[in-house]
């Protein structure tokens, strides 16, 4: 059959593009899909070309949405109906094509005015100002266009039908104009009280809009939301929200506690607690704490810790400033980066594609051992470094931070000479009055460099330094000698780093899912509650027997009399040490919980086993009085640890594996989840080989990102810059599931976990455990491609340190949130500029059981307070495809200690029955944690991070105490 492709293209191309636009919401994607279908039409030559084309376009739209993941659930045809049915979409697309053909035949000025009014929703006054014509002319041109379109669309159905067609088509155009910016079919929720009017196209224009979720279409005044505020068209005036502001076009001021977003070039002011994002800055100012992003040009000012723009025609002021192109303007900051060599920069470190970056390792007569980074540009350079054991301060550790600025001259391809001046800040552990804790030094150096090869070289340096007390008193001065090696770092600034996918995401196809996954086997999912109860009871008997007959522990010498005493006396607050009460007990609860999970019971069915196992032990397993804090920590904390360990062990298991690999898998899964390992040994699954139903986790349905990190940590003593302890650390981070995938909404289908181990004998082995699991969630997809998840989350947080070796008696930090649940919001913005992922997370939780360091309470093994309260957590995540990732965490805990001991005669009280939470009062605990992960190679990243810990404890009967300290981490991470 011979097809007239040219004729079919002329008749159907525009209707098909509009038809595709109903689904994909983007002009470029719709046109690409239609063009591909015409190629397929030419190849197959079907008998019914029109039917073939519409079917092919629809199927390709589905495939496009699946690939682009514009919808977070698995896309099925019936999910894509949108506002209208598929048949109606075909009819409307053909009517719209006829209308657009008629619009194209209008005179140029008439067409322009008509589209600005009907398509863009602009008022006559706005159009007149934009085109510099009178409002009366605008009104005349719109009426003229309507008359011409009526004539062009004239049919035998009469005027009523024509007007109905025009009205329906204009409504469709309005919907398409909105859908072109978003994939959602839901109108944004407006929980607010407003003053204004509704427009003819059902959109809202507000002069004042105040509420919890304050959303309107057009704003000319003030829009204030307690949680968020949104304007979907033009925003003229003031917009404020506690969390997030978003607007299509900003002409005014946005004020937000977290993030401001403008989807068109900003004309005004964005002021945010964390981040500002705009699709360009025309005439405006972005002012924030963490980051400003301008996708496109930037004609204004950015002030933040991190500033980014594609083309800078204004000013960037911050710690880190990045501009892809820099035709005009200034960068002022600590680190300035651009992808051209013509930029104006004023900073400590300035980097462009021609900058040579060298790592320096050397020894000297001032600071003995030094590590530094040198940045060489056309003729100048700067050096940032750190050195240890400063001159004359060798009895104990001392150190210096320094910055040097200089010029160099190449004598030959291998030889160069340079000179620089530098400022050194020195700190020491010296306690003698003649040797101060802090010094500063001004130094000048003359250097000679030699390059062995492109990657390595050596240098020697001679100079003079003058070291003084802060305040002016001289400490020491004299000649300086230095020498060492240099290693060149390949500057990738001018190169594009290919994006990489984590290895754990590259999983098998789900085709034939029923024959792959163990959970598709009904026998595996059959619950066995009585064997689960027997297993939990046996666990308690074995632990009790070990304590009593092997360890000979007094607390395990249970008698009928002690059991009866426990029942009569009731619960108390016990005095076990911090790690026992707030980690070991939750871990024990995880064993009870997984006794049920490994026997086929679901999440909620397993919860009573954690509670029952804890009560059994408290009442029957020891002679000490039962502890209410143990029951709370074991039950609630055990549920969190148990479900996470249950799911993590499933990632390892593979029943098709054999030999040593099978042994390693079973061993590792048992270490993660011991009770499941016991169950598999008892029923034979540990060695049974299966050719079907052999996998225990579907990575396609629930993706998993796992990162392993190893590095060095500096823990400050009482906030001292060089007064602290150095030790290595090992950490694991996992993000399990996709929080925006509504099809996976069971408890803990999404969770995050971060565990850090301290590899130092002076510090606790478990330094930190931070777990967050979603119990329930509801997915929202507001307009303009933003995504939001509101849910109920369970929290488990554990920080533990000991006093620094050879330092003060101060414990740097000790915080626990063992039992905590509360609501949370996770908000993801669409990709902008070089930010591939931008998320804001806010959580508020009620703490049933928490713990914090006490400065006065000390009984038996306890030196901390317990209590209840609340916590607030905020998290900002920014991912850059070629650079890496930046994360900023804010955590605040308020723990109230209600039940004290201060008015009791302690000489007459058995410490076991003291029954006190600690010192009456409350503690406010603040944690600030920024972290950078910088891409080095595929999956490998440089990890740079730190944390600030601040505590203010109010005591009812003692003096209040304030404590502040910090830690810094440097290491390597690998994403599996």
DADA-V813361 format. One line per field, one symbol per residue. psi: psi as a letter, one per 20 degrees, with the letter a starting at -180 (. if undefined). A space follows every 10 residues. Layout:
# DADA-V813361
psi->???
This chain:
# DADA-V813361
psi->ppqnhgghgh higghhghgh hhghjpgghg ggggghhhgh ghhhmrhngg ggghgggghh gghghggilh pjrppqhiij hchrrgghhg ghhhghgggh hhhhiqqghg gggghhghgi kqrhgggghg ilrqhhgggg hghgghgghg ghjpriirhg gghgggghgh ggggghhghi irjqjqpqpn nrpqpbqprh jjrppqhpop agnoprgppm cpoppggqpq pidpoocppq qhfppqqgpp mcppoqhfqq ppirppnbpp oqhfqppqlq ognapporgg qppoobronb pporhpppqg ookcqpoagp pppgqlhqaq poagpppqjr jjqoqorhpp prhjpppppp prqriepgpq prppopbgir rqpprqqqmq pjlihrprrq pqpqpaqqpp hrhhqqqrqr qrppppqrjp iqhiorhqrq ppqpqpqpqp ogahiqarqq qqapqoprqo ihppgqqaqp pqqaqqpppo ojhiqppqqq pqhiinrqqj pkhhigphii ohhhipqmhg hghhghghgh gggghghghg ikphiimprh ghghgghgha qroakrrghg higgghghhh gggihghiki qaghhighhg gghghgghhi iriqqqphhg ggggfghhgg hghghghhhh hhqoiiqrbh hgggghgghh ggnghhgggh hhjihhippq iqliqjpohh hnqpppppqp bpppoqokjp gknappqqqp qpppoorohj oiinkrpjip rqpopppplp iiqqgohqpo pppphqqppq narkiqqppp rpqpqopopp rrqqpkbrjp ogqoqqnhop qrrqppppqq ppcjohpoqp ppppqpohpr qqpqihpnpd jpkrqrarcr qppppppppp ghgcqppppp pppoppohoa ihkqoiijpp hhkglqhbpp bqppppppnq ppoppgaoip qppprrqppp poppphjrqq pppprrqpqp aqqpo.
